[in-house]
Amino acid sequence: MSLSDAARAARENAYAPYSNFKVGAALRTPSGAVFSGCNVENVAYPEGTCAEAGALAAMVAAGETKLSEVYVIADSLEPVTPCGGCRQKLAEFGAPDLKVTMATTAGREKSMTLAELLPGAFSQSHMDNT
């Protein structure tokens, strides 16, 4: 299954009764495995979760911790970028040159690297004392 197909399928299962803004995400790891997630809203904002976070949780639960590609889709006029928190979550598992493709349900796509989406990302190197 392509990342696009996996993200589209996950988006269909999104739980978004408050915003009606369904998002799907799919990611591929270096092993070739594909993991997907959808946004899950909660009446007590901001207790919901983003599609990217769901896909990352599925990846980690399966024992993988590296990203090779990410795809995010929403029903919007322009491709929607991951939120700031999800950008940092992606940076935990992806290199600065990680390709992130953002898409609309109408087929419009835009690709950027993780470094372009999150310049100056907080990283492990910031925690080094030496």
VOPAGU-2260 file (C-alpha; in pm, 1 decimal, decimal comma):
REM VOPAGU-2260
SITE   aa  ch    i         X         Y         Z
SITE  MET   A    0       0,0       0,0       0,0
SITE  SER   A    1     129,0     347,1     -85,3
SITE  LEU   A    2     167,5     611,5     184,3
SITE  SER   A    3    -102,9     812,2      12,3
SITE  ASP   A    4    -347,2     520,2      22,0
SITE  ALA   A    5    -263,5     440,6     385,7
SITE  ALA   A    6    -310,8     803,6     493,2
SITE  ARG   A    7    -638,5     832,6     300,7
SITE  ALA   A    8    -772,0     513,5     460,8
SITE  ALA   A    9    -672,3     628,4     809,7
SITE  ARG   A   10    -832,6     968,9     750,7
SITE  GLU   A   11   -1165,2     800,0     680,3
SITE  ASN   A   12   -1157,5     658,7    1035,4
SITE  ALA   A   13   -1073,9     989,1    1204,2
SITE  TYR   A   14   -1287,5    1080,5    1503,4
SITE  ALA   A   15   -1360,7    1450,3    1451,6
SITE  PRO   A   16   -1718,9    1519,1    1571,3
SITE  TYR   A   17   -1634,4    1871,5    1694,1
SITE  SER   A   18   -1424,8    2022,6    1415,5
SITE  ASN   A   19   -1528,2    1788,6    1132,6
SITE  PHE   A   20   -1165,4    1826,3    1017,2
SITE  LYS   A   21   -1040,1    1475,3     951,0
SITE  VAL   A   22    -666,5    1418,1     910,7
SITE  GLY   A   23    -479,5    1103,3     814,1
SITE  ALA   A   24    -107,9    1034,2     833,0
SITE  ALA   A   25     110,9     749,9     717,0
SITE  LEU   A   26     479,1     695,2     757,7
SITE  ARG   A   27     732,7     452,4     623,9
SITE  THR   A   28    1031,7     318,9     813,0
SITE  PRO   A   29    1364,7     207,7     665,1
SITE  SER   A   30    1241,8    -154,3     687,6
SITE  GLY   A   31     961,4     -62,8     443,9
SITE  ALA   A   32     687,0     -98,6     705,0
SITE  VAL   A   33     399,8     149,7     683,4
SITE  PHE   A   34     216,4     281,7     988,6
SITE  SER   A   35     -86,4     508,8     982,1
SITE  GLY   A   36    -291,0     718,1    1219,7
SITE  CYS   A   37    -583,1     958,5    1229,7
SITE  ASN   A   38    -681,1    1248,4    1448,9
SITE  VAL   A   39    -895,0    1163,5    1750,0
SITE  GLU   A   40   -1076,4    1458,4    1904,7
SITE  ASN   A   41   -1204,3    1488,1    2258,7
SITE  VAL   A   42   -1474,5    1716,3    2392,9
SITE  ALA   A   43   -1219,1    1837,6    2649,4
SITE  TYR   A   44    -985,3    2029,9    2418,5
SITE  PRO   A   45    -686,9    1985,9    2382,2
SITE  GLU   A   46    -702,3    1623,6    2495,3
SITE  GLY   A   47    -731,5    1487,4    2141,3
SITE  THR   A   48    -443,3    1349,2    1940,3
SITE  CYS   A   49    -309,6    1428,6    1596,3
SITE  ALA   A   50    -287,4    1181,3    1310,2
SITE  GLU   A   51      92,5    1200,9    1306,5
SITE  ALA   A   52     111,1    1118,1    1676,8
SITE  GLY   A   53    -110,3     813,6    1623,5
SITE  ALA   A   54     107,2     686,0    1339,6
SITE  LEU   A   55     422,5     739,9    1545,2
SITE  ALA   A   56     271,9     554,0    1840,7
SITE  ALA   A   57     185,7     258,6    1614,9
SITE  MET   A   58     541,3     260,4    1478,2
SITE  VAL   A   59     701,1     259,1    1822,6
SITE  ALA   A   60     457,2      -6,3    1948,5
SITE  ALA   A   61     576,9    -225,3    1659,7
SITE  GLY   A   62     938,0    -180,2    1772,5
SITE  GLU   A   63    1057,6      68,5    1510,2
SITE  THR   A   64    1210,6     409,6    1583,1
SITE  LYS   A   65    1330,5     554,8    1250,9
SITE  LEU   A   66    1139,4     733,3     976,8
SITE  SER   A   67    1214,2     736,4     606,0
SITE  GLU   A   68     906,0     920,8     473,4
SITE  VAL   A   69     584,4    1085,6     598,9
SITE  TYR   A   70     252,9    1165,9     426,9
SITE  VAL   A   71     -27,4    1377,9     577,9
SITE  ILE   A   72    -368,5    1440,0     419,4
SITE  ALA   A   73    -669,5    1657,1     504,1
SITE  ASP   A   74    -975,1    1794,5     328,5
SITE  SER   A   75    -854,2    2151,4     287,3
SITE  LEU   A   76    -789,5    2396,1       6,2
SITE  GLU   A   77    -413,2    2390,2      65,2
SITE  PRO   A   78    -196,1    2104,0     191,8
SITE  VAL   A   79    -190,2    2116,4     572,7
SITE  THR   A   80     142,9    2103,3     751,8
SITE  PRO   A   81     187,4    1905,2    1073,7
SITE  CYS   A   82     129,0    2118,8    1383,1
SITE  GLY   A   83     430,3    2241,2    1579,9
SITE  GLY   A   84     406,5    1961,5    1835,5
SITE  CYS   A   85     393,0    1696,6    1564,0
SITE  ARG   A   86     688,9    1852,7    1386,5
SITE  GLN   A   87     890,5    1805,1    1705,8
SITE  LYS   A   88     757,3    1448,8    1742,1
SITE  LEU   A   89     865,5    1371,6    1384,8
SITE  ALA   A   90    1208,6    1521,6    1458,5
SITE  GLU   A   91    1251,1    1268,3    1740,1
SITE  PHE   A   92    1252,3     985,7    1483,8
SITE  GLY   A   93    1346,4    1151,1    1153,2
SITE  ALA   A   94    1656,9    1312,9    1008,5
SITE  PRO   A   95    1653,5    1676,8     895,2
SITE  ASP   A   96    1626,4    1559,8     531,5
SITE  LEU   A   97    1315,2    1348,8     603,1
SITE  LYS   A   98    1061,7    1403,0     324,0
SITE  VAL   A   99     719,9    1512,1     452,1
SITE  THR   A  100     445,3    1526,5     191,1
SITE  MET   A  101     132,0    1720,5     274,6
SITE  ALA   A  102    -177,8    1664,0      60,8
SITE  THR   A  103    -539,5    1758,2      10,9
SITE  THR   A  104    -816,0    1508,5     -58,7
SITE  ALA   A  105    -848,5    1675,6    -400,3
SITE  GLY   A  106    -497,5    1558,1    -490,5
SITE  ARG   A  107    -286,8    1867,9    -432,8
SITE  GLU   A  108      51,4    1787,3    -277,2
SITE  LYS   A  109     345,1    1977,9    -133,7
SITE  SER   A  110     666,9    1818,5      -7,7
SITE  MET   A  111     917,0    1968,5     233,1
SITE  THR   A  112    1200,7    1835,9     442,8
SITE  LEU   A  113    1166,6    1814,5     817,7
SITE  ALA   A  114    1438,9    2081,0     848,6
SITE  GLU   A  115    1229,0    2315,9     635,0
SITE  LEU   A  116     923,3    2248,5     852,7
SITE  LEU   A  117    1112,3    2278,3    1181,4
SITE  PRO   A  118    1427,0    2488,7    1153,9
SITE  GLY   A  119    1630,7    2488,5    1471,6
SITE  ALA   A  120    1462,5    2174,7    1606,6
SITE  PHE   A  121    1530,0    2090,3    1969,7
SITE  SER   A  122    1741,6    1773,4    1973,5
SITE  GLN   A  123    1943,5    1538,4    2189,4
SITE  SER   A  124    2249,2    1755,5    2125,9
SITE  HIS   A  125    2084,4    2034,1    2327,4
SITE  MET   A  126    2084,1    1806,3    2630,5
SITE  ASP   A  127    2452,1    1713,5    2610,6
SITE  ASN   A  128    2656,5    1860,9    2894,9
SITE  THR   A  129    2994,7    1810,9    2732,3
